[in-house]
Amino acid sequence: MPSEKSKRVIYVLETYSFDRLNQVREKSEVWVDDYNNNRPHDSLNELAPMVYRKKTNRLQACLERKHSRSGKQACRTKKNYTFKAY
């Protein structure tokens, strides 16, 4: 199975025509940024990494607040998942 790096190279080279190596680098950087931050990922339950990161940071902050106040309490997300702070 090809690595993510090789997939990126193949995609960029097949999609665009380039006159200079710097053009390849620029397009690759844009693609990598989009892939790493905006595109949904199977492993993140079809969430974009930036969305997933925001949700987990918000949840972690809630758990830390609840835990520091009075021990075992629950944090709820918008989808009504409950996470216990121990």
PyMOL CGO cylinders between C-alpha atoms (Angstrom):
from pymol import cmd
from pymol.cgo import CYLINDER

trace = [
    CYLINDER, 0.00, 0.00, 0.00, 1.47, 3.40, -0.95, 0.3, 1, 1, 1, 1, 1, 1,
    CYLINDER, 1.47, 3.40, -0.95, 2.38, 5.81, 1.80, 0.3, 1, 1, 1, 1, 1, 1,
    CYLINDER, 2.38, 5.81, 1.80, 0.62, 9.14, 2.27, 0.3, 1, 1, 1, 1, 1, 1,
    CYLINDER, 0.62, 9.14, 2.27, 3.68, 10.90, 0.90, 0.3, 1, 1, 1, 1, 1, 1,
    CYLINDER, 3.68, 10.90, 0.90, 3.66, 8.86, -2.30, 0.3, 1, 1, 1, 1, 1, 1,
    CYLINDER, 3.66, 8.86, -2.30, -0.10, 9.37, -2.69, 0.3, 1, 1, 1, 1, 1, 1,
    CYLINDER, -0.10, 9.37, -2.69, 0.47, 13.10, -2.43, 0.3, 1, 1, 1, 1, 1, 1,
    CYLINDER, 0.47, 13.10, -2.43, 3.23, 13.06, -5.02, 0.3, 1, 1, 1, 1, 1, 1,
    CYLINDER, 3.23, 13.06, -5.02, 1.16, 11.01, -7.46, 0.3, 1, 1, 1, 1, 1, 1,
    CYLINDER, 1.16, 11.01, -7.46, -1.92, 13.22, -6.99, 0.3, 1, 1, 1, 1, 1, 1,
    CYLINDER, -1.92, 13.22, -6.99, -0.01, 16.48, -7.48, 0.3, 1, 1, 1, 1, 1, 1,
    CYLINDER, -0.01, 16.48, -7.48, 1.95, 15.25, -10.50, 0.3, 1, 1, 1, 1, 1, 1,
    CYLINDER, 1.95, 15.25, -10.50, -1.12, 13.81, -12.22, 0.3, 1, 1, 1, 1, 1, 1,
    CYLINDER, -1.12, 13.81, -12.22, -3.31, 16.84, -11.56, 0.3, 1, 1, 1, 1, 1, 1,
    CYLINDER, -3.31, 16.84, -11.56, -1.10, 19.77, -12.51, 0.3, 1, 1, 1, 1, 1, 1,
    CYLINDER, -1.10, 19.77, -12.51, 1.55, 20.61, -15.07, 0.3, 1, 1, 1, 1, 1, 1,
    CYLINDER, 1.55, 20.61, -15.07, 4.62, 22.41, -13.78, 0.3, 1, 1, 1, 1, 1, 1,
    CYLINDER, 4.62, 22.41, -13.78, 7.43, 24.47, -15.22, 0.3, 1, 1, 1, 1, 1, 1,
    CYLINDER, 7.43, 24.47, -15.22, 9.56, 24.64, -12.09, 0.3, 1, 1, 1, 1, 1, 1,
    CYLINDER, 9.56, 24.64, -12.09, 10.22, 22.51, -9.03, 0.3, 1, 1, 1, 1, 1, 1,
    CYLINDER, 10.22, 22.51, -9.03, 9.06, 25.34, -6.75, 0.3, 1, 1, 1, 1, 1, 1,
    CYLINDER, 9.06, 25.34, -6.75, 5.61, 25.09, -8.31, 0.3, 1, 1, 1, 1, 1, 1,
    CYLINDER, 5.61, 25.09, -8.31, 5.48, 21.43, -7.32, 0.3, 1, 1, 1, 1, 1, 1,
    CYLINDER, 5.48, 21.43, -7.32, 6.48, 22.30, -3.77, 0.3, 1, 1, 1, 1, 1, 1,
    CYLINDER, 6.48, 22.30, -3.77, 3.87, 25.06, -3.50, 0.3, 1, 1, 1, 1, 1, 1,
    CYLINDER, 3.87, 25.06, -3.50, 1.03, 22.85, -4.75, 0.3, 1, 1, 1, 1, 1, 1,
    CYLINDER, 1.03, 22.85, -4.75, 2.19, 20.01, -2.50, 0.3, 1, 1, 1, 1, 1, 1,
    CYLINDER, 2.19, 20.01, -2.50, 2.21, 22.27, 0.56, 0.3, 1, 1, 1, 1, 1, 1,
    CYLINDER, 2.21, 22.27, 0.56, -1.33, 23.45, -0.16, 0.3, 1, 1, 1, 1, 1, 1,
    CYLINDER, -1.33, 23.45, -0.16, -2.51, 19.85, -0.63, 0.3, 1, 1, 1, 1, 1, 1,
    CYLINDER, -2.51, 19.85, -0.63, -0.80, 18.66, 2.58, 0.3, 1, 1, 1, 1, 1, 1,
    CYLINDER, -0.80, 18.66, 2.58, -2.32, 21.52, 4.57, 0.3, 1, 1, 1, 1, 1, 1,
    CYLINDER, -2.32, 21.52, 4.57, -5.78, 20.75, 3.22, 0.3, 1, 1, 1, 1, 1, 1,
    CYLINDER, -5.78, 20.75, 3.22, -5.38, 17.03, 3.86, 0.3, 1, 1, 1, 1, 1, 1,
    CYLINDER, -5.38, 17.03, 3.86, -4.04, 17.48, 7.38, 0.3, 1, 1, 1, 1, 1, 1,
    CYLINDER, -4.04, 17.48, 7.38, -6.53, 20.11, 8.49, 0.3, 1, 1, 1, 1, 1, 1,
    CYLINDER, -6.53, 20.11, 8.49, -9.72, 20.18, 6.43, 0.3, 1, 1, 1, 1, 1, 1,
    CYLINDER, -9.72, 20.18, 6.43, -10.52, 16.84, 4.80, 0.3, 1, 1, 1, 1, 1, 1,
    CYLINDER, -10.52, 16.84, 4.80, -12.56, 14.27, 6.75, 0.3, 1, 1, 1, 1, 1, 1,
    CYLINDER, -12.56, 14.27, 6.75, -10.66, 11.19, 7.91, 0.3, 1, 1, 1, 1, 1, 1,
    CYLINDER, -10.66, 11.19, 7.91, -12.07, 7.71, 8.49, 0.3, 1, 1, 1, 1, 1, 1,
    CYLINDER, -12.07, 7.71, 8.49, -10.01, 7.28, 11.64, 0.3, 1, 1, 1, 1, 1, 1,
    CYLINDER, -10.01, 7.28, 11.64, -11.56, 10.43, 13.15, 0.3, 1, 1, 1, 1, 1, 1,
    CYLINDER, -11.56, 10.43, 13.15, -15.15, 9.33, 12.59, 0.3, 1, 1, 1, 1, 1, 1,
    CYLINDER, -15.15, 9.33, 12.59, -15.36, 11.29, 9.33, 0.3, 1, 1, 1, 1, 1, 1,
    CYLINDER, -15.36, 11.29, 9.33, -14.32, 14.55, 11.01, 0.3, 1, 1, 1, 1, 1, 1,
    CYLINDER, -14.32, 14.55, 11.01, -11.70, 16.92, 9.68, 0.3, 1, 1, 1, 1, 1, 1,
    CYLINDER, -11.70, 16.92, 9.68, -8.62, 16.93, 11.91, 0.3, 1, 1, 1, 1, 1, 1,
    CYLINDER, -8.62, 16.93, 11.91, -9.11, 20.57, 12.94, 0.3, 1, 1, 1, 1, 1, 1,
    CYLINDER, -9.11, 20.57, 12.94, -12.72, 19.89, 13.97, 0.3, 1, 1, 1, 1, 1, 1,
    CYLINDER, -12.72, 19.89, 13.97, -11.67, 16.75, 15.85, 0.3, 1, 1, 1, 1, 1, 1,
    CYLINDER, -11.67, 16.75, 15.85, -8.87, 18.65, 17.61, 0.3, 1, 1, 1, 1, 1, 1,
    CYLINDER, -8.87, 18.65, 17.61, -11.28, 21.42, 18.70, 0.3, 1, 1, 1, 1, 1, 1,
    CYLINDER, -11.28, 21.42, 18.70, -13.79, 18.89, 20.05, 0.3, 1, 1, 1, 1, 1, 1,
    CYLINDER, -13.79, 18.89, 20.05, -11.20, 16.90, 21.96, 0.3, 1, 1, 1, 1, 1, 1,
    CYLINDER, -11.20, 16.90, 21.96, -9.59, 20.07, 23.37, 0.3, 1, 1, 1, 1, 1, 1,
    CYLINDER, -9.59, 20.07, 23.37, -13.00, 21.33, 24.51, 0.3, 1, 1, 1, 1, 1, 1,
    CYLINDER, -13.00, 21.33, 24.51, -13.82, 17.95, 26.06, 0.3, 1, 1, 1, 1, 1, 1,
    CYLINDER, -13.82, 17.95, 26.06, -10.43, 17.75, 27.79, 0.3, 1, 1, 1, 1, 1, 1,
    CYLINDER, -10.43, 17.75, 27.79, -10.92, 21.24, 29.24, 0.3, 1, 1, 1, 1, 1, 1,
    CYLINDER, -10.92, 21.24, 29.24, -14.37, 20.27, 30.52, 0.3, 1, 1, 1, 1, 1, 1,
    CYLINDER, -14.37, 20.27, 30.52, -13.03, 17.09, 32.10, 0.3, 1, 1, 1, 1, 1, 1,
    CYLINDER, -13.03, 17.09, 32.10, -10.21, 19.00, 33.78, 0.3, 1, 1, 1, 1, 1, 1,
    CYLINDER, -10.21, 19.00, 33.78, -12.62, 21.62, 35.17, 0.3, 1, 1, 1, 1, 1, 1,
    CYLINDER, -12.62, 21.62, 35.17, -15.07, 19.01, 36.44, 0.3, 1, 1, 1, 1, 1, 1,
    CYLINDER, -15.07, 19.01, 36.44, -12.33, 16.89, 37.97, 0.3, 1, 1, 1, 1, 1, 1,
    CYLINDER, -12.33, 16.89, 37.97, -10.72, 19.80, 39.77, 0.3, 1, 1, 1, 1, 1, 1,
    CYLINDER, -10.72, 19.80, 39.77, -14.04, 20.94, 41.28, 0.3, 1, 1, 1, 1, 1, 1,
    CYLINDER, -14.04, 20.94, 41.28, -15.60, 17.94, 42.89, 0.3, 1, 1, 1, 1, 1, 1,
    CYLINDER, -15.60, 17.94, 42.89, -14.27, 14.64, 41.64, 0.3, 1, 1, 1, 1, 1, 1,
    CYLINDER, -14.27, 14.64, 41.64, -16.57, 12.42, 39.60, 0.3, 1, 1, 1, 1, 1, 1,
    CYLINDER, -16.57, 12.42, 39.60, -18.78, 14.49, 37.33, 0.3, 1, 1, 1, 1, 1, 1,
    CYLINDER, -18.78, 14.49, 37.33, -19.83, 14.15, 33.72, 0.3, 1, 1, 1, 1, 1, 1,
    CYLINDER, -19.83, 14.15, 33.72, -19.16, 16.29, 30.66, 0.3, 1, 1, 1, 1, 1, 1,
    CYLINDER, -19.16, 16.29, 30.66, -21.60, 16.19, 27.77, 0.3, 1, 1, 1, 1, 1, 1,
    CYLINDER, -21.60, 16.19, 27.77, -20.89, 16.84, 24.13, 0.3, 1, 1, 1, 1, 1, 1,
    CYLINDER, -20.89, 16.84, 24.13, -23.40, 18.09, 21.59, 0.3, 1, 1, 1, 1, 1, 1,
    CYLINDER, -23.40, 18.09, 21.59, -24.19, 14.49, 20.60, 0.3, 1, 1, 1, 1, 1, 1,
    CYLINDER, -24.19, 14.49, 20.60, -25.01, 13.63, 24.23, 0.3, 1, 1, 1, 1, 1, 1,
    CYLINDER, -25.01, 13.63, 24.23, -22.03, 11.39, 24.77, 0.3, 1, 1, 1, 1, 1, 1,
    CYLINDER, -22.03, 11.39, 24.77, -21.11, 11.35, 28.43, 0.3, 1, 1, 1, 1, 1, 1,
    CYLINDER, -21.11, 11.35, 28.43, -17.53, 11.23, 29.61, 0.3, 1, 1, 1, 1, 1, 1,
    CYLINDER, -17.53, 11.23, 29.61, -16.71, 10.74, 33.26, 0.3, 1, 1, 1, 1, 1, 1,
    CYLINDER, -16.71, 10.74, 33.26, -13.90, 12.54, 35.01, 0.3, 1, 1, 1, 1, 1, 1,
    CYLINDER, -13.90, 12.54, 35.01, -12.27, 10.34, 37.63, 0.3, 1, 1, 1, 1, 1, 1,
]
cmd.load_cgo(trace, "trace")
